[in-house]
Amino acid sequence: MLLLASLAGFAILVGLLRPIFIYFKDEKGLRKFPAPSIAGLSNWWMAVIQFRAARTKYVHKAHEKLGPVVRIQPNHVSFTDPRAIPDIYSFQSGMMKDDFYETFSGPDQFGVNEHSITNTRDRLVHARKRKFLSSAFALKSVVNVDPIVHTVILKLTGIFDGFCTYGPPQYPDAPKPGFVNLYKWINLFTYDAIGEMAFGQSFGFLDMGDDLATAETGDGKQYKTHIIPTFQNSSYFDVLVATWAPLIDQLKRFTWFLDGNRAGAVFMDVCNYKVRERMRNGKPEGFRDFFENFMTDKQQGEHNLDYSEILRESNIMIAAGNDTSATAMGNVMFLLIKHPRVMAKLREELDPVMPADGDGAFAYEQVKDLKYLKACLDEAMRRRPPVSMGLPREVPKGGATIAGHYVAEGVSVSVPAYSIHHDASLFPEPYEFRPERWLEAEGEQKKVMQQNFIPFSVGPRACIGRNLAYFEQQILVATLVHRYNFELVTPDYELPVIERLNANPDQLWVKVTRRFPMQA
Ligand code: HEM
């Protein structure tokens, strides 16, 4: 007994002393970088700020206090010097995604552990996937689905028109009667839209007014799940666990009973159902959905992907295609409602474009070149980037010089988009929501702004869905702004951020009324 207690005591002592020993030994020369609290010594500082769903906020504060280079984990250095963007993310940097991304892998319902385009760390595997997926998201493919998305927008406007006439249902969690959670409705829209665009079949969430999705296990059992909280729980849990990247597998094994741990598998079951449904139904009539685009090339040659890969990449289309876009649209709507001057100016641009006998939903052709609309979208993604945190990359063999600082190989490095977007030397008065800055800037200033605007990241791992993201925002935001007035619960309401993987807005309760008489 005594021997056991001594062994346990010894193990605890080693567990406590090891990080201190590593810290002072400083083999990678990281002690020269300042660190907030115990971040240089232990991963607990990161774990706590992730647990609070506020990683970027605390990393940003650490930079404000300690300067442009900060050690935010024992093996992770964060940079807010803009020179670090190409040094870390460009093609030439030679950096790959680090082991943080392993948290998004694991066996699927058939026991296969296939990496997706977003989390593979293998250069060749990534290049192959990027090639067959990029045609699915090319601007031409996106524009092709405009009539399909149009019908989904009309469904949403039909529902909102009903709210304006009869009042919305009584939501028990609404802070005031007659208010609706705009962010939730936008998220129902993004699911239905990606269902149509990617698989030729909507999720049917707008019709239900709810996010209850069908899921299918590997052995064919079907069940229902609320997909929005499922995805949110899963990404919150995965990112928290990734704090201890080398221990991800063990941590997941010992936390099997937590909802967040199980949520990833449930989300995969929803994707499995969607893919199986698409395979049963065959291709949709009249247009090429993204599924067909990535299964075959332009000459109709089959890519011959195996089911695990089809499932993984479909999962990414559903996950990446929803949460970021809904976040961006929730944010821009909130910022427009908060800034009536900007809203009025945007309407001046939109009103003449919608014909008097139009159906109320903008077509892509009508909005694609509207400059003020684009400036509003960019300004919102600058102020509230949907992916705010620094995306970690691993310094390759031989080390690297980042923004003038030598960093040893194997160290994780990152640049948080939020901090770059709020650097006053790049974006004057950075906390102001002023879309005009994108139209007024000229010459060198314009170049600086464009180079340091990184909501979609840059380089080989930059967002592949950027065209789709702008397309959805342009048509939906234009339609909502043109057709409705929105009122916040109180004019001074500030929309909180809940940072899981993406920096999601909290609930956005608004009162919706029609701008024009009901016939338009
Ligand atoms: C406003 C909306 C969006 C934002 C802000 C956004 C942002 C980003 C960012 C920052 C990355 C880099 C992630 C990393 O390095 O870990 C990324 C990658 C990616 N995004 Fe998006 N995204 C958006 C919409 C979409 C959409 C609509 C899709 C497609 C359905 C999509 C698909 C992807 C994919 C597949 C990757 C991985 C690319 C690769 O590793 O080669 N995204 N996105």
Residues whose N, C-alpha, C, O or C-beta is under 5 A from the ligand:
A	BS01	HEM	I117 T118 I316 M317 A320 G321 T324 S325 A328 P386 V387 L391 P455 F456 S457 P460 R461 A462 C463 I464 G465 L468 A469
